[in-house]
Amino acid sequence: MVAGIVANASLITTVGFILSCALCFALAVRGLRLAEGRPGGGLRRTGTDAATGIAIAAPVFWMFTQLLAINLPGLTATGWL
């Protein structure tokens, strides 16, 4: 879980809010699985976790930037990604 938080903090300005938060989510879920004593998951499970992270982070990014007018680092200059 610590790796997810550190990765999020260090990559947010490079890859943008959505991808950085998706990576943080995937690493946090993996850490929680390992803490329970379950397998961390393979490539398919990690891909599913990353897709879930994107599905959560994209609406949050849109809500913060468009509705609340709070600037978050994005991947493009348009403000939609």
Secondary structure, 3 states (H helix, E strand, C coil): CHHHHHHHHHHHHHHCHHHHHHHHHHHHHHHHHHHHCCCCCCHHHHHHHHHHHHHHHHHHHHHHHHHCCCCCCCCCCCCCC
